[in-house]
């Protein structure tokens, strides 16, 4: 039995994934899209969808992209790498969350 190597995700990156999952969940609620409907539209299993909403780092970026496409937010992913202001905002959010959790 082979063991798969998993990428090391540091806390800072995990917080960004957590925020992405929260943002996806909020987008679903704003659009009145249930996990069942999202499952039907994407073909992604319900357990994997729940992992995406939790910001699970083991889910492939392709699966995140499929979900973002259904929500018509796929272009937002590309903007992250080109917009330093957005990255700064995400880092500020992560810092606020980490200080509120202590």
KALIN-V320996 format. One record per run of one state. SS is the DSSP state (alpha for helix, beta for strand, coil for the rest). FROM is the first residue (numbers start at 1). TO is the last residue. If there is no record, write none. Layout:
# KALIN-V320996
((SS;FROM;TO) (SS;FROM;TO))
This chain:
# KALIN-V320996
((coil;1;10) (alpha;11;30) (coil;31;34) (alpha;35;42) (coil;43;45) (alpha;46;53) (coil;54;60) (alpha;61;70) (coil;71;73) (alpha;74;82) (coil;83;83) (alpha;84;100) (coil;101;102))
